[in-house]
């Protein structure tokens, strides 16, 4: 049932949002404040393996080897078409049952792990209000930056398969990759006949390898450069790559969009750290606002989807604008104004 599946996804998203709010805040505040951006990027570098495996698992266990168009299903006997629809729907059951089990185990781990209270020594949560938070310019601009970042990410990640199929419709390059031989061996697909959608799913994993590499490279660069400068460089390159994809198209566009993943690698954690910096006891509520801005991942794909009807290049205007704004935030918007250096209830000894 599609509706029930959407409710399940919504429930998972709520849990992930709560986890992001708490975990990211802990990573940024537990340690040297000057290294918070480096610390959160380093910690998030290790989820690269699971991110890479996601599209592979989806291509192997969710996408069907045989693709049926609406016309093909209409031409079939009703019972046969219904059987195919049921089989395709059930293909998501196994992977999500495994994911649910792992999440339950992690939940138990956190339930029995004693964690310190952030900002408890400064003031109680009752003294912090959302209205007060909006006087922090870098926080407000950071919320918008995170909205733009997650929106661009959702568009590129969600539409990558469609974009790849559109841009490389006449390019036959999947079997040329040695990785395909490994996939064929794992799936028992001796003939090597994979659907175009499956091949595009594997290519999405190749792009996510670049994302994992980007996180480690970006984390290293932050030991040599200011985090905002690294963010500015990565987001500026992302703007250039999306512009190339829009203007050139074809195989070049697919390669350019793949390398955008590399540039996106450090954006989420770095924006989070810069937006919540120097907020003291207000950090908890501020971090929740930054995490709430991931609603951009729900809004921007709708905009891109409407533009996609006119062509893939039009849909890419959305991430182009989003990355351009992140360049502004990294260059100027992240700056903490003099009035933000010490909040009214922050003890003087905590001011950097």
C-alpha positions in Angstrom: 0.0 0.0 0.0 1.7 3.2 -1.2 0.0 5.4 1.4 1.2 3.2 4.2 4.7 3.2 2.8 4.8 7.0 2.7 3.7 7.0 6.4 6.6 4.6 7.2 9.1 6.8 5.3 7.7 9.9 7.2 8.2 8.0 10.5 11.8 7.2 9.6 12.5 10.8 8.6 11.2 12.0 11.9 13.6 9.6 13.7 16.5 10.6 11.5 15.8 14.3 12.2 15.8 13.8 15.9 19.1 11.8 15.6 20.7 14.5 13.5 19.6 17.2 15.9 21.2 15.5 18.9 24.2 13.7 17.4 25.5 16.6 15.4 25.2 18.9 18.4 27.1 16.5 20.6 29.9 16.2 18.0 30.3 20.0 17.7 30.2 20.9 21.4 32.1 17.9 23.0 35.7 19.1 22.3 37.7 22.1 21.3 35.3 24.7 19.9 37.9 25.7 17.3 37.8 22.3 15.8 34.0 21.7 15.7 33.8 21.9 11.9 36.6 19.4 11.5 35.2 17.1 14.1 31.7 16.9 12.6 33.1 16.4 9.1 35.4 13.6 10.3 32.6 11.8 12.1 30.3 11.9 9.1 33.0 10.6 6.8 32.4 7.1 8.1 28.9 6.9 6.8 30.3 6.9 3.3 30.3 3.1 3.0 26.6 2.7 3.8 25.8 5.6 1.4 27.7 3.9 -1.4 26.0 0.5 -0.7 22.5 2.1 -0.7 22.1 2.4 -4.5 23.8 -0.9 -5.1 21.4 -2.7 -2.7 18.5 -0.8 -4.4 19.7 -1.8 -7.9 20.2 -5.4 -6.9 17.1 -6.1 -4.7 14.5 -3.4 -5.6 14.9 -2.5 -9.2 13.7 -5.2 -11.5 16.0 -6.7 -14.2 13.0 -6.5 -16.6 11.4 -3.1 -16.9 7.7 -2.9 -17.7 6.3 0.3 -19.3 2.7 1.3 -18.5 1.8 0.3 -22.1 3.3 -3.2 -21.6 1.3 -3.7 -18.4 -1.9 -2.5 -20.0 -1.5 -5.0 -22.8 -1.1 -7.9 -20.4 -3.9 -9.9 -18.8 -5.1 -8.1 -15.6 -4.1 -11.0 -13.4 -0.6 -11.1 -14.9 -0.1 -7.4 -14.6 -1.3 -7.4 -11.0 1.2 -10.2 -10.2 4.1 -8.1 -11.6 3.0 -5.0 -9.6 2.8 -7.1 -6.4 6.3 -8.6 -7.0 7.8 -5.1 -7.6 6.1 -3.7 -4.4 7.3 -6.6 -2.3 10.9 -6.1 -3.5 11.3 -3.3 -1.0 10.2 -5.4 2.0 13.5 -7.3 2.6 15.9 -4.3 2.6 13.7 -2.2 4.9 13.2 -5.0 7.4 17.0 -5.3 7.6 17.3 -1.5 8.0 14.6 -1.5 10.7 16.3 -4.2 12.7 19.7 -2.3 12.6 17.9 0.9 13.7 16.3 -1.0 16.7 19.7 -2.3 17.8 21.3 1.2 17.6 18.3 2.5 19.6 19.1 0.0 22.4 22.7 1.1 22.3 21.8 4.7 22.9 19.2 3.8 25.6 22.0 2.2 27.7 24.7 4.8 27.1 24.9 7.7 29.5 25.3 11.0 27.6 26.1 14.4 29.2 23.6 17.3 29.1 24.6 20.1 26.7 24.5 23.6 28.2 23.1 22.4 31.5 25.6 24.4 33.5 24.7 27.6 31.7 20.9 27.9 31.8 17.7 26.0 31.5 15.9 25.4 28.2 13.0 27.5 29.6 15.1 30.7 29.2 15.7 30.1 25.5 13.2 31.1 22.9 13.0 30.9 19.1 12.5 34.7 18.9 15.8 35.3 20.6 17.6 33.0 18.3 16.7 35.0 15.2 18.8 37.9 16.3 21.9 35.8 15.3 22.5 36.6 11.7 24.8 33.7 11.0 22.2 31.3 12.4 19.4 32.7 10.2 21.5 32.6 7.1 22.8 29.2 8.0 19.3 27.8 8.2 18.6 29.1 4.7 21.9 27.6 3.5 21.0 24.2 5.0 17.6 24.5 3.3 19.4 25.1 0.0 22.0 22.4 0.5 19.6 19.6 1.4 17.2 20.8 -1.4 20.0 20.6 -4.0 21.1 17.3 -2.6 17.6 15.8 -2.8 17.2 17.0 -6.4 20.6 15.6 -7.5 20.4 12.3 -5.5 16.7 11.7 -6.2 16.9 12.5 -9.9 20.3 11.1 -10.6 19.0 8.0 -12.3 16.6 10.0 -14.4 19.2 12.6 -15.2 21.7 9.9 -16.2 19.2 8.2 -18.5 18.3 11.5 -20.1 21.8 12.9 -20.6 23.3 9.6 -21.8 20.4 8.1 -23.7 22.7 7.4 -26.7 25.8 6.5 -24.7 26.4 2.8 -23.9 29.1 2.9 -21.2 27.9 0.7 -18.3 29.3 -2.7 -19.4 32.6 -1.0 -20.1 33.2 -0.5 -16.4 35.1 -3.4 -14.8 32.8 -3.1 -11.8 30.0 -4.5 -13.8 31.7 -7.9 -14.0 31.7 -8.0 -10.2 28.0 -7.1 -10.1 27.2 -9.8 -12.7 29.0 -12.4 -10.6 27.2 -11.4 -7.4 23.8 -11.5 -9.1 24.4 -14.6 -11.2 23.6 -12.5 -14.2 25.9 -14.4 -16.5 24.6 -12.8 -19.6 25.4 -9.4 -18.3 22.1 -8.0 -19.3 21.1 -5.4 -16.8 18.4 -2.8 -17.3 19.3 0.8 -18.0 17.8 1.8 -14.7 19.9 -0.8 -12.8 23.1 0.4 -14.6 22.2 4.0 -13.7 21.7 2.9 -10.0 25.2 1.4 -10.0 26.6 4.7 -11.5 24.9 6.5 -8.6 27.1 4.4 -6.3 30.2 5.5 -8.2 29.2 9.1 -7.6 28.8 8.3 -3.9 32.3 7.0 -3.8 33.3 10.5 -4.8 31.2 11.9 -1.9 33.0 9.7 0.6 36.4 10.7 -0.8 35.3 14.3 -0.7 34.5 14.1 3.1 38.0 12.8 3.9 39.7 15.3 1.6 37.6 18.1 3.0 38.3 17.0 6.6 42.0 17.1 5.8 41.8 20.5 4.2 40.1 21.9 7.3 43.3 21.2 9.2 45.1 23.6 6.9 42.4 26.1 6.0 39.5 27.8 7.6 36.3 25.7 7.3 34.3 28.4 5.7 37.0 28.8 3.0 36.9 25.1 2.3 33.1 25.3 2.1 33.4 28.3 -0.3 35.7 26.4 -2.6 33.6 23.3 -2.7 30.4 25.1 -3.3 31.9 27.3 -6.0 33.2 24.3 -7.8 29.7 22.7 -7.5 28.2 25.8 -9.2 30.7 25.4 -12.0 30.0 21.7 -12.5 26.2 22.1 -12.6 26.7 24.9 -15.1 28.8 22.6 -17.2 26.1 19.9 -17.1 23.5 22.4 -18.1 25.4 23.8 -21.1 27.2 20.7 -22.4 24.9 17.8 -21.7 25.6 14.2 -22.7 28.3 12.1 -21.1 30.1 15.2 -19.9 27.0 16.2 -17.9 26.8 12.9 -16.2 30.5 13.0 -15.2 30.1 16.6 -14.0 27.1 15.8 -11.9 29.0 12.8 -10.4 31.8 15.1 -9.2 29.2 17.4 -7.7 28.8 14.7 -5.1 32.4 15.2 -4.1 31.7 18.9 -3.6 28.5 18.2 -1.6 30.4 16.0 0.8 31.3 18.6 3.5 28.3 20.9 3.0 25.8 19.6 5.5 28.1 19.2 8.5 30.1 22.4 7.8 27.0 24.5 7.4 25.6 23.0 10.6 28.7 23.8 12.6 29.1 27.3 11.2 25.4 28.1 11.8 25.3 27.0 15.4 28.7 28.3 16.4 29.1 30.4 19.6 25.5 30.0 20.7 26.1 28.5 24.1 23.0 27.2 25.8 20.9 28.2 22.8 22.8 25.6 20.7 20.2 22.9 21.3 17.2 24.9 20.0 19.4 26.4 17.3 20.5 22.9 16.1 16.9 21.8 15.9 16.1 24.8 13.7 19.0 24.0 11.4 17.8 20.4 11.1 14.3 21.5 10.4 15.6 23.3 7.4 16.2 19.9 5.7 12.6 20.4 4.6 14.3 21.9 1.6 14.7 18.3 0.6 10.9 18.1 0.3 10.3 21.5 -1.4 13.1 21.7 -4.0 12.4 18.3 -5.7 8.9 19.5 -6.3 10.2 22.6 -8.0 12.8 20.6 -10.0 10.1 18.0 -10.9 8.0 20.7 -12.4 10.9 22.0 -14.4 12.0 18.5 -15.4 8.9 18.3 -17.6 10.5 20.9 -19.9 13.9 19.0 -19.9 16.6 17.8 -17.5 18.7 21.0 -18.0 15.8 23.1 -16.5 15.6 20.9 -13.4 19.3 21.6 -12.8 18.6 25.3 -12.4 17.4 24.5 -8.8 20.7 23.1 -7.5 22.6 25.8 -9.4 20.8 28.5 -7.5 21.1 26.6 -4.2 24.9 26.1 -4.5 25.3 29.8 -5.4 23.6 30.8 -2.2 25.9 28.5 -0.2 28.9 30.3 -1.8 27.5 33.5 -0.3 27.0 31.9 3.1 30.6 30.5 3.1 32.1 33.8 2.0 30.1 36.2 4.2 26.9 34.8 5.8 28.8 32.6 8.3 30.4 35.6 10.0 29.4 36.1 13.7 28.6 39.8 14.3 29.9 41.5 17.4 26.5 41.4 19.1 26.5 37.6 18.7 29.8 36.9 20.5 28.1 36.8 23.8 24.5 36.0 24.4 22.7 37.6 27.4 22.8 34.4 29.5 26.3 33.2 28.4 28.9 33.5 31.2 31.9 35.7 30.3 34.4 32.8 30.7 32.7 31.0 27.8 33.1 33.8 25.3 36.0 32.8 22.9 
